[in-house]
Amino acid sequence: MDSVDVVDVNMKILFVVPYVPNLIRVRPYNLIRFLAGEGHEVTVATLVSNELECQDVENLAQYCHQVHAFPLPKWRSLSNSLLAVPTSQPLQSVYCWTPELADFMLNEISTRSNGNGYDIVHIEHLRGARYGLFLKKKLAGRGKQPPIVWDSVDSITHLFRQSSSHSKSFFGRWVTTFELSRTERFERAMLDAFERVLVTSTIDKDALLSLAPENGANGVVKVLPNGVDLDYFHPNEEVEREPATLIVSGKMSYHANVTMVLHLVQNIMPAIWEQKPDVKLLIVGKDPVSEIQALAENPAIEVTGTVPDIRPYLRSATLALTPVVYGAGIQNKVLEAMATGTPVVSTPLAVSALDVVSGQDIEVAQNPLEFARKVVYLLQHPEIRQRIGDAGLAYVQNNHKWSVIAERLEGIYHEVSENHN
């Protein structure tokens, strides 16, 4: 991992994120929360699409200097996407574009005096990158302006390359294939556009650098891993674990999660039920698509849909399963399960960004048969489950505290700011 020294100087940060940070969108939520907690003046500019997100804005406001939220109606996102089809722009890059947010950012930076100006502009995700490009273009030639850090989070090119081949959704394969070449060109251009580009893992860093000629962007791309809120996710000794309940979690409209769950039910669970017919599978996550909802026809499967709090499900489950078929970055579902002391069985891809040891912190299986075998073995050996659950908890406590990750982000900000002067 890249390391940067932290300088104890408070900064004024304009944090632009194209969706409201909350307990589900954990990365921007916790980075903002901890940066503000360290005394930095964080102004958030974001977009809201429904009433629930307006409530999230109110919750976020308690941590920030200011939160400015602008409406993003569905019709605008669809219009943006349709207009981009005949161009070379990725649909993702225009999906969250609204002139109101862009004009606010430009006015906010332009009207602040040098003595009260922003030190850093932080832009999140490929869906937000166009706002950074807009600022660069409009502010060019206007004298000293704050540097822009773009948090790509994951390499979307890397994700789409996998999805175009492995997604179980025909529409998902078609869209990612359609977007792939556009996204490759766009992400390559972004490496030259911003002072720093952040990603969650070395795999995503390497994927982005492979787009740049002769790795010319090596000093630009930095790894800033995801963390887990250990004050929120932690074991509860008063909750008794069920003897044979497996949990798989995530947003159940996201194509990679849909593929993961269908792979689990179709290719892994039959071998588990053959040896342990009493096993129950919980599928926990918001917005389950019809294919996921249909799985509940099996009496051994429960599809919960949106839940107000995932912790009770994790704490009572016997094992957490993450049979990820394709994906990018760090899997938050793995960190959250480990933080509650729940032992995890995973495919290699789900933990490729983590420094975990199979058989110690987690169990990793190479194929469906081995996955089923390891699940059954752990169901039969509670003492080994306990040992792996304890080791997994210790791992996230030592390696994935949001406070430490936010400190590393502070260091990146100061490094960029000093080099920009």
C-alpha positions as CSV (number, residue, x, y, z in Angstrom):
1,M,0.0,0.0,0.0
2,D,1.1,3.6,-0.6
3,S,2.0,5.5,2.5
4,V,1.8,9.2,3.1
5,D,2.8,11.3,6.1
6,V,0.0,13.2,7.7
7,V,0.4,16.9,8.4
8,D,-1.7,18.3,11.2
9,V,-3.3,21.3,9.3
10,N,-7.0,21.7,9.0
11,M,-8.3,22.0,5.4
12,K,-11.3,23.3,3.6
13,I,-12.7,20.5,1.5
14,L,-15.4,20.5,-1.2
15,F,-16.6,16.9,-1.3
16,V,-18.6,16.1,-4.4
17,V,-20.4,12.8,-4.5
18,P,-23.2,11.9,-7.1
19,Y,-25.3,10.0,-4.5
20,V,-26.0,10.8,-0.9
21,P,-23.5,9.1,1.5
22,N,-25.1,6.9,4.1
23,L,-24.6,3.7,6.1
24,I,-24.9,1.7,2.8
25,R,-22.7,4.0,0.7
26,V,-20.0,3.5,3.4
27,R,-16.9,4.9,1.7
28,P,-17.9,8.6,1.3
29,Y,-20.0,8.5,4.4
30,N,-17.1,7.4,6.7
31,L,-14.4,9.5,5.0
32,I,-16.6,12.6,5.4
33,R,-17.4,11.7,9.0
34,F,-13.8,11.2,10.1
35,L,-12.4,14.1,8.1
36,A,-14.9,16.4,9.8
37,G,-14.2,14.8,13.2
38,E,-10.5,15.8,12.7
39,G,-11.5,19.4,12.4
40,H,-11.5,19.8,8.6
41,E,-14.2,22.0,7.2
42,V,-16.1,19.6,4.8
43,T,-18.7,21.0,2.5
44,V,-20.6,18.3,0.6
45,A,-22.3,18.7,-2.7
46,T,-24.5,15.8,-3.7
47,L,-27.6,14.6,-5.5
48,V,-30.9,13.2,-4.2
49,S,-33.4,11.1,-6.2
50,N,-36.1,10.3,-3.6
51,E,-37.5,11.2,-0.2
52,L,-35.4,8.6,1.7
53,E,-32.2,10.2,0.4
54,C,-33.5,13.6,1.7
55,Q,-33.5,12.0,5.2
56,D,-29.9,10.8,4.5
57,V,-28.9,14.4,3.8
58,E,-30.2,15.5,7.2
59,N,-28.2,12.7,8.9
60,L,-25.1,13.6,7.0
61,A,-25.4,17.3,7.8
62,Q,-24.6,16.7,11.5
63,Y,-21.0,15.9,10.5
64,C,-20.4,18.6,7.9
65,H,-19.8,22.3,7.6
66,Q,-22.6,22.4,5.0
67,V,-24.5,19.9,2.8
68,H,-25.9,21.1,-0.5
69,A,-28.2,18.6,-2.2
70,F,-29.7,19.0,-5.7
71,P,-32.5,16.9,-7.2
72,L,-31.7,14.3,-9.8
73,P,-35.0,13.1,-11.2
74,K,-35.0,9.8,-13.1
75,W,-36.1,11.5,-16.3
76,R,-32.8,13.5,-16.3
77,S,-30.6,10.4,-15.8
78,L,-32.5,8.6,-18.6
79,S,-32.2,11.7,-20.9
80,N,-28.5,12.0,-20.2
81,S,-28.0,8.4,-21.1
82,L,-30.0,8.5,-24.3
83,L,-28.2,11.6,-25.5
84,A,-24.8,9.9,-24.8
85,V,-25.6,6.8,-26.8
86,P,-24.4,8.2,-30.2
87,T,-21.3,9.8,-28.6
88,S,-18.1,8.2,-27.2
89,Q,-19.0,9.0,-23.6
90,P,-19.7,6.2,-21.2
91,L,-23.3,6.2,-20.0
92,Q,-22.0,6.0,-16.4
93,S,-20.1,9.3,-16.9
94,V,-23.3,11.3,-17.8
95,Y,-25.9,9.4,-15.7
96,C,-25.6,11.8,-12.7
97,W,-25.0,15.0,-14.6
98,T,-27.1,18.0,-13.7
99,P,-26.2,21.7,-14.5
100,E,-27.5,22.8,-11.1
101,L,-24.8,21.0,-9.2
102,A,-22.1,22.0,-11.7
103,D,-23.0,25.7,-11.5
104,F,-23.1,25.5,-7.7
105,M,-19.5,24.1,-7.6
106,L,-18.2,26.7,-10.0
107,N,-19.9,29.5,-8.2
108,E,-18.7,28.2,-4.8
109,I,-15.1,28.1,-5.8
110,S,-15.1,31.3,-7.9
111,T,-16.7,33.5,-5.2
112,R,-14.5,32.4,-2.3
113,S,-11.6,34.7,-1.7
114,N,-8.0,33.3,-1.6
115,G,-8.0,33.6,2.2
116,N,-11.1,31.5,2.5
117,G,-10.8,29.3,-0.6
118,Y,-11.0,25.5,-0.7
119,D,-7.8,23.6,-0.3
120,I,-9.0,20.4,-2.0
121,V,-11.9,19.4,-4.3
122,H,-12.7,15.7,-3.8
123,I,-14.8,14.1,-6.6
124,E,-16.2,10.5,-6.1
125,H,-16.8,7.8,-8.7
126,L,-16.9,7.6,-12.5
127,R,-20.4,9.1,-12.2
128,G,-19.0,12.2,-10.7
129,A,-15.9,12.6,-12.8
130,R,-17.6,14.9,-15.3
131,Y,-18.0,17.5,-12.6
132,G,-14.3,17.5,-12.1
133,L,-13.7,17.9,-15.8
134,F,-16.2,20.7,-15.9
135,L,-14.3,22.6,-13.1
136,K,-11.0,22.1,-14.8
137,K,-12.3,23.6,-18.0
138,K,-14.1,26.5,-16.5
139,L,-11.4,27.5,-14.0
140,A,-8.5,27.2,-16.5
141,G,-6.5,30.4,-16.7
142,R,-8.2,32.0,-13.6
143,G,-5.1,31.9,-11.4
144,K,-4.5,29.6,-8.4
145,Q,-7.3,27.0,-8.0
146,P,-7.6,24.1,-5.6
147,P,-6.3,20.7,-6.8
148,I,-8.9,18.0,-7.6
149,V,-8.6,14.4,-6.2
150,W,-10.8,11.9,-8.0
151,D,-11.8,8.8,-6.1
152,S,-12.5,6.3,-8.8
153,V,-13.2,3.7,-6.0
154,D,-12.8,0.8,-8.5
155,S,-11.6,0.4,-12.0
156,I,-14.9,0.2,-13.9
157,T,-13.0,-1.0,-16.9
158,H,-11.8,-4.0,-14.9
159,L,-15.3,-4.6,-13.6
160,F,-16.9,-4.4,-17.0
161,R,-14.4,-6.8,-18.6
162,Q,-15.5,-9.4,-16.1
163,S,-19.2,-8.6,-16.3
164,S,-19.3,-8.8,-20.0
165,S,-18.3,-12.4,-19.8
166,H,-19.7,-13.7,-16.5
167,S,-22.9,-11.8,-15.7
168,K,-25.9,-14.1,-15.5
169,S,-28.0,-11.2,-16.8
170,F,-28.3,-10.9,-20.5
171,F,-29.0,-7.2,-20.2
172,G,-26.0,-6.8,-17.8
173,R,-23.7,-8.5,-20.3
174,W,-25.0,-6.4,-23.2
175,V,-24.7,-3.1,-21.3
176,T,-21.2,-3.7,-20.0
177,T,-20.1,-4.9,-23.4
178,F,-21.5,-1.8,-25.0
179,E,-19.8,0.4,-22.3
180,L,-16.5,-1.3,-22.2
181,S,-14.5,0.4,-24.9
182,R,-16.0,3.8,-23.9
183,T,-15.0,3.2,-20.3
184,E,-11.5,2.2,-21.2
185,R,-11.0,5.5,-23.1
186,F,-12.6,7.6,-20.4
187,E,-10.6,6.1,-17.5
188,R,-7.4,6.4,-19.5
189,A,-8.1,10.1,-20.0
190,M,-8.9,10.6,-16.3
191,L,-5.4,9.6,-15.3
192,D,-4.2,12.8,-17.0
193,A,-7.0,15.0,-15.9
194,F,-6.6,15.0,-12.1
195,E,-3.9,15.6,-9.6
196,R,-4.6,12.2,-7.8
197,V,-6.7,9.2,-8.6
198,L,-7.8,6.9,-5.8
199,V,-8.8,3.3,-5.9
200,T,-9.5,0.7,-3.1
201,S,-7.1,-2.0,-4.1
202,T,-3.8,-2.7,-5.8
203,I,-5.7,-4.8,-8.4
204,D,-7.7,-1.8,-9.4
205,K,-4.6,0.3,-9.4
206,D,-2.8,-2.1,-11.8
207,A,-5.9,-2.2,-14.0
208,L,-5.9,1.6,-14.3
209,L,-2.2,1.8,-14.9
210,S,-2.5,-0.8,-17.7
211,L,-4.6,1.8,-19.5
212,A,-1.8,4.4,-19.4
213,P,1.1,4.3,-21.9
214,E,4.2,2.9,-20.2
215,N,2.6,3.3,-16.7
216,G,3.0,7.0,-17.0
217,A,0.4,7.6,-14.3
218,N,2.1,5.5,-11.6
219,G,2.6,8.5,-9.3
220,V,-1.0,9.7,-9.8
221,V,-2.9,6.6,-8.7
222,K,-3.0,5.9,-5.0
223,V,-4.6,3.0,-3.1
224,L,-7.0,4.1,-0.4
225,P,-8.7,0.9,0.9
226,N,-12.2,0.6,2.3
227,G,-12.7,0.3,6.0
228,V,-15.4,-0.8,8.4
229,D,-17.1,1.2,11.1
230,L,-16.0,-0.8,14.2
231,D,-18.3,1.3,16.5
232,Y,-21.3,0.1,14.4
233,F,-20.2,-3.4,13.3
234,H,-19.1,-5.4,16.2
235,P,-20.0,-8.7,17.9
236,N,-22.8,-8.9,20.4
237,E,-22.3,-11.7,23.0
238,E,-26.0,-11.5,24.0
239,V,-27.0,-12.7,20.5
240,E,-26.9,-16.5,20.1
241,R,-25.8,-17.8,16.7
242,E,-28.2,-20.2,15.0
243,P,-26.8,-23.7,14.3
244,A,-27.3,-23.9,10.5
245,T,-28.1,-20.5,9.0
246,L,-26.0,-19.1,6.1
247,I,-26.2,-15.4,5.1
248,V,-25.3,-13.8,1.8
249,S,-25.7,-10.0,1.6
250,G,-25.4,-7.0,-0.7
251,K,-27.5,-4.7,-2.9
252,M,-29.6,-7.3,-4.7
253,S,-30.2,-5.2,-7.8
254,Y,-26.5,-4.9,-8.5
255,H,-25.5,-7.3,-11.4
256,A,-22.4,-8.7,-9.7
257,N,-24.4,-9.6,-6.5
258,V,-27.3,-11.1,-8.6
259,T,-24.7,-13.3,-10.4
260,M,-23.1,-14.2,-7.0
261,V,-26.4,-15.3,-5.4
262,L,-27.6,-17.3,-8.4
263,H,-24.2,-19.0,-8.6
264,L,-24.5,-19.9,-4.9
265,V,-28.0,-21.3,-5.1
266,Q,-27.5,-23.1,-8.4
267,N,-24.0,-24.5,-8.0
268,I,-23.1,-24.6,-4.3
269,M,-26.2,-25.0,-2.1
270,P,-27.4,-28.3,-3.6
271,A,-24.2,-30.0,-2.4
272,I,-24.6,-28.4,1.1
273,W,-28.3,-29.4,1.3
274,E,-27.4,-33.0,0.3
275,Q,-25.3,-33.4,3.5
276,K,-27.1,-30.8,5.7
277,P,-30.8,-30.6,4.6
278,D,-31.6,-28.5,7.7
279,V,-29.5,-25.5,6.5
280,K,-31.3,-22.2,5.9
281,L,-30.1,-19.6,3.5
282,L,-30.7,-15.8,4.2
283,I,-30.4,-13.5,1.2
284,V,-30.3,-10.0,2.8
285,G,-30.1,-6.8,0.8
286,K,-32.2,-4.0,-0.8
287,D,-34.0,-4.1,-4.1
288,P,-33.9,-7.8,-5.0
289,V,-34.6,-8.3,-8.7
290,S,-37.2,-10.8,-9.8
291,E,-34.7,-13.6,-10.2
292,I,-33.7,-13.2,-6.6
293,Q,-37.2,-12.9,-5.3
294,A,-38.2,-16.1,-7.0
295,L,-35.6,-18.0,-5.0
296,A,-37.8,-17.6,-1.9
297,E,-40.1,-20.2,-3.4
298,N,-37.7,-22.7,-1.9
299,P,-38.8,-23.0,1.8
300,A,-35.1,-23.2,2.8
301,I,-34.4,-19.7,1.4
302,E,-35.5,-16.4,2.8
303,V,-35.2,-13.2,0.7
304,T,-35.5,-10.3,3.1
305,G,-35.3,-7.3,0.8
306,T,-34.4,-4.0,2.5
307,V,-33.7,-4.3,6.2
308,P,-33.3,-1.4,8.6
309,D,-30.2,-2.9,10.2
310,I,-28.1,-5.8,8.8
311,R,-26.2,-6.4,12.1
312,P,-28.8,-8.7,13.7
313,Y,-28.7,-11.0,10.7
314,L,-24.9,-11.1,10.6
315,R,-24.7,-11.7,14.4
316,S,-27.2,-14.6,14.4
317,A,-25.9,-16.3,11.3
318,T,-23.7,-19.4,11.5
319,L,-21.6,-18.4,8.5
320,A,-21.4,-15.6,6.0
321,L,-20.9,-16.6,2.3
322,T,-19.3,-14.4,-0.4
323,P,-19.0,-16.6,-3.5
324,V,-18.2,-13.7,-5.7
325,V,-17.9,-14.6,-9.4
326,Y,-16.7,-11.2,-10.6
327,G,-16.1,-7.8,-9.1
328,A,-13.7,-5.0,-8.3
329,G,-12.2,-3.3,-5.3
330,I,-12.8,-4.4,-1.7
331,Q,-16.0,-6.3,-0.8
332,N,-17.6,-4.4,2.1
333,K,-19.8,-7.4,2.8
334,V,-16.7,-9.4,3.8
335,L,-15.4,-6.7,6.1
336,E,-18.8,-6.2,7.8
337,A,-19.3,-9.9,8.4
338,M,-15.8,-10.2,9.9
339,A,-16.3,-7.2,12.1
340,T,-19.3,-8.9,13.7
341,G,-17.2,-12.0,14.4
342,T,-19.1,-14.0,11.8
343,P,-16.8,-16.6,10.1
344,V,-16.7,-16.1,6.3
345,V,-16.4,-18.6,3.4
346,S,-15.4,-16.9,0.2
347,T,-14.1,-17.3,-3.3
348,P,-10.6,-15.9,-4.0
349,L,-11.9,-12.9,-6.0
350,A,-13.9,-11.6,-3.0
351,V,-10.8,-11.3,-0.8
352,S,-8.1,-10.6,-3.5
353,A,-7.7,-7.1,-2.1
354,L,-7.3,-8.2,1.5
355,D,-4.2,-9.6,3.3
356,V,-6.1,-12.5,4.8
357,V,-4.9,-16.1,5.3
358,S,-7.2,-18.9,4.3
359,G,-7.9,-21.3,7.1
360,Q,-6.9,-18.6,9.7
361,D,-8.9,-15.3,9.2
362,I,-11.3,-16.7,6.6
363,E,-12.0,-19.8,4.5
364,V,-11.3,-19.5,0.8
365,A,-12.6,-22.0,-1.7
366,Q,-11.4,-22.4,-5.3
367,N,-14.5,-24.0,-6.8
368,P,-18.2,-24.8,-6.0
369,L,-17.5,-28.3,-4.7
370,E,-14.7,-27.1,-2.4
371,F,-16.9,-24.2,-1.3
372,A,-19.7,-26.5,-0.3
373,R,-17.3,-28.9,1.5
374,K,-15.8,-26.1,3.6
375,V,-19.2,-24.8,4.5
376,V,-20.3,-28.3,5.7
377,Y,-17.1,-28.8,7.6
378,L,-17.5,-25.5,9.5
379,L,-21.2,-26.3,10.2
380,Q,-20.0,-29.5,11.8
381,H,-17.2,-27.9,13.9
382,P,-18.3,-25.0,16.0
383,E,-14.9,-24.6,17.7
384,I,-13.2,-24.0,14.3
385,R,-16.0,-21.5,13.4
386,Q,-15.3,-19.6,16.6
387,R,-11.5,-19.5,16.0
388,I,-12.0,-18.2,12.4
389,G,-14.6,-15.7,13.5
390,D,-12.3,-14.4,16.2
391,A,-9.3,-14.1,13.8
392,G,-11.4,-12.3,11.2
393,L,-12.5,-9.8,13.8
394,A,-8.9,-9.2,14.8
395,Y,-7.9,-8.7,11.2
396,V,-10.4,-5.9,10.5
397,Q,-9.6,-4.3,13.8
398,N,-5.9,-4.2,12.9
399,N,-6.2,-3.3,9.2
400,H,-9.5,-1.6,8.3
401,K,-10.3,1.1,10.8
402,W,-11.9,4.1,9.0
403,S,-10.1,6.5,11.3
404,V,-6.7,5.2,10.0
405,I,-7.9,5.3,6.4
406,A,-9.2,8.9,6.7
407,E,-5.7,9.8,8.1
408,R,-4.1,8.4,5.0
409,L,-6.5,10.5,2.9
410,E,-5.5,13.6,4.9
411,G,-1.9,12.8,3.9
412,I,-2.8,12.5,0.3
413,Y,-4.6,15.8,0.4
414,H,-1.6,17.6,2.0
415,E,0.8,16.0,-0.5
416,V,-1.3,17.1,-3.4
417,S,-1.8,20.6,-2.0
418,E,1.9,21.1,-1.4
419,N,2.8,20.0,-4.9
420,H,0.1,22.1,-6.4
421,N,1.5,25.4,-4.8
